[in-house]
Amino acid sequence: MYSEKVMDHFMHPRNVGEIENPSGVGTVGNAKCGDIMRMYLDIDENGVIQEAKFKTFGCGAAVATSSMATELVKGKTVQEALEVTNKAVMEALDGLPPVKVHCSLLAEEAIHAALWDYAKKNGLQIEGLKEPVEDIEERIEEEQ
Amino acid sequence: MKKIIYLDHAATTPVLPEVFEAMKPYFMESYGNPSPIYSLAGEAKGAVEEAREKLAGLIGARPGEIYFTAGGSESDNWALKAVAEAYAAKGKHIITTAIEHHAVLHTCQYLEKQGCEITYLKVDEDGLIDLGELEAAIRPDTVLISVMAANNEIGTIEPIEEIGRIAKAHGVLFHTDAVQAFGHIPLDVERMHIDLLSASGHKLNGPKGVGLLYVRKGVKLGSFIHGGAQERGRRAGTENVPGIVGFGKAAQIAGERMEERMAEQTALRDYLIGRVLAEIPYTRLNGSRTRRLPGNANFSFQFIEGESLLILLDQQGICASSGSACTSGSLDPSHVLMAIGLPHEIAHGSLRLTFSEETAREDIDFTVEQVKQSVERLRGMSPLYEDFVKQNGRQPEGV
């Protein structure tokens, strides 16, 4: 049911782990629906993401989208990282089954949550960044 | 090719070689429709009736009380809908449980829309219903009690004989979905006062696409499939002759080997449960320790999600199942695991292993090792485990 890329990122997830004293960290999702993602970012003084790590509780797609999201934001500026949308994550993984699309939304949300934390810690305003939703399912239901 | 360790026998089972051999002649040689008068038809008819006798014998029924269907779901649908219709003059109240298979639960929801009232009995943490609660739920307008013989997910065996006695004492019909129990544990429609019983061929090494409904003589029940006069006018459609023959053969073998098989599988099950609980921390057994199907084990591993575990096990050739939302196709984990009171995150981390007499001890040993490694690996990337370790120190003790 999963593409080869999804399987690869699930079996060999990139950037699993934690960052000590991260520039930003965000946790999204909830245990009720079975997916929780935590993303750590290390951002340098020029606003470039030097390191990204994740921890995820969830299905194969949740792990793979987290892994891909960290790969996609590494080396990018904060502004560029905001353009890593769920669609970008899905495309990079050669697609997801329809019932797993919410995992890619969660990955996008995790990036935003970590960036929000970074902005808050540094007293920054990041254009286009909204405060993350605590419960991702609420957002999905609103969109439907 | 990698060795496959198939541990999903509650989903379906392989057809036994003896069963396949018994079915073969009815595809290309004795292919007659059982109804006509010529002798080719007679061969098919004889084979169908022989199978009916074997199946009836397995549950202490009379052959005339066995009706062939296309499977367990059809049998459940038929039993519930036809009883609701035939006994509508008496009332429109049905009692069932929160942990039934969807073939019963969704039929009940359909019947609710048709004006029936359904009581869904709660279960305790082992998955057992409360007999006092059942008796208290019976009303003058109750027409049917439908309680599964054994649960497909957690393997819990319900107190069928006691339920039958209560139903009989109150003059209420008793249906049991015995899809998981039929051929695996002893069932006797007389001793257990069962009026209707659903079973399926492919859960006991028979073919898919064939099932039966036992209907006690005297129970009013209209047709579910209308058409020809097959099955004494109660279930139309040309009989699935090879399927019925295979089902009969599988039941015969299951009956002959039942005692021995139960003892072997119970020993293997308890060995598996013992190892997993002893060797993997933060693990619980779902369902009853003792009142469970011989070939069923169901665990929840804290801090991880079931689908991920299934994929990792599949990479090692192990076929298993989970009650996680991701495997149910919805956002909610299994209704059975929720009904026994598990919190969402624990229900998401469930693993069901169901085995057969083909399962060897070394298969179980290999599986335990793989489960152990996979759970450890997934916990290593779980934010829930990270939080737990941070709150409790690096070497948490006990569960």
Interface residues (C-beta under 8 A of the other chain):
Chain A: M7 F10 M11 P13 V16 E18 T27 A31 K32 C33 G34 D35 I36 M37 R38 F54 K55 T56 F57 G58 C59 G60 A61 A62 V63 V99 K100 E137
Chain B: F303 I304 E305 E307 S308 I311 Q315 S324 A325 C326 G329 L331 D332 P333 P343 H344 E345 H348 G380 M381 S382 P383 L384 Y385 E386
